[in-house]
Amino acid sequence: MRNLMICLAAMLLFAGCAEGQPKGMAVLPKPATGEAIATFGGGCFWAMQEALSELKGVNKVISGYAGGNTANPTYEEVSSRTTNHAETVQVYYDPKVISYATLSEAFLSAHDPTQLNRQGPDVGTDYRSIAFYRNDAEKAALEDAIKKVNVSKHYANPVVTQVVPFKIFYPAEQYHQGYYRSHKDSNPYIASVSKPKVMKMRKAMAAYLKPEFMK
């Protein structure tokens, strides 16, 4: 029985975001008055959703898909790498509390932006590092944040994050929403892969965390 449990845990770990369940898509909320939106993709959206939701001024974060050419894709379609979509999160935030530039910095801190078409054990274009801008100011902020990472020499290799204009975001299945928090004590992948990314972001962005995450 012990060997069976070890095998099952290993399967869960290496499956990562590939876990699938037949449930409906989440509903994409409309921004509230004064609320701004940012869209980023940096590997499995479970970790990125949690990391960015822990920042002061961030009201909600939705996991989904963007960057591709298939309308209303399912997780299985995105995983097949035939849609060109990446796992992405859409951030609804108060620009009076947190700036797009700070969100860009947090995004780059929440994953390894120097890995091309992968994040750790997750391999494929659907896990690529990609950031979407809605205007010239956001594009400049992204480019500046990337430049700072490169100049810092924090990584041995340069940042490979794609910086592209925003077109459309599709919300993912409901079971992906808030997955990190609801499975942090039961999913080996969350403990071994997702949590280190969240902790990495917390350390880098400590001054911007909501009080409950300042540990």
Secondary structure, 3 states (H helix, E strand, C coil): CHHHHHHHHHHHHHHHHHCCCCCCECCCCCCCCCCEEEEEEECCHHHHHHHHHCECCEEEEEEEEECCCCCCCCHHHHHCCCCCCEEEEEEEECCCCCCHHHHHHHHHHCCCCCCCCEECCEECHHHCEEEEECCHHHHHHHHHHHHHHHHHCCCCCCCCCEEEECCCEEECEHHHCCHHHHHCCCCHHHHHHHHHHHHHHHHHCHHHECHHHCC
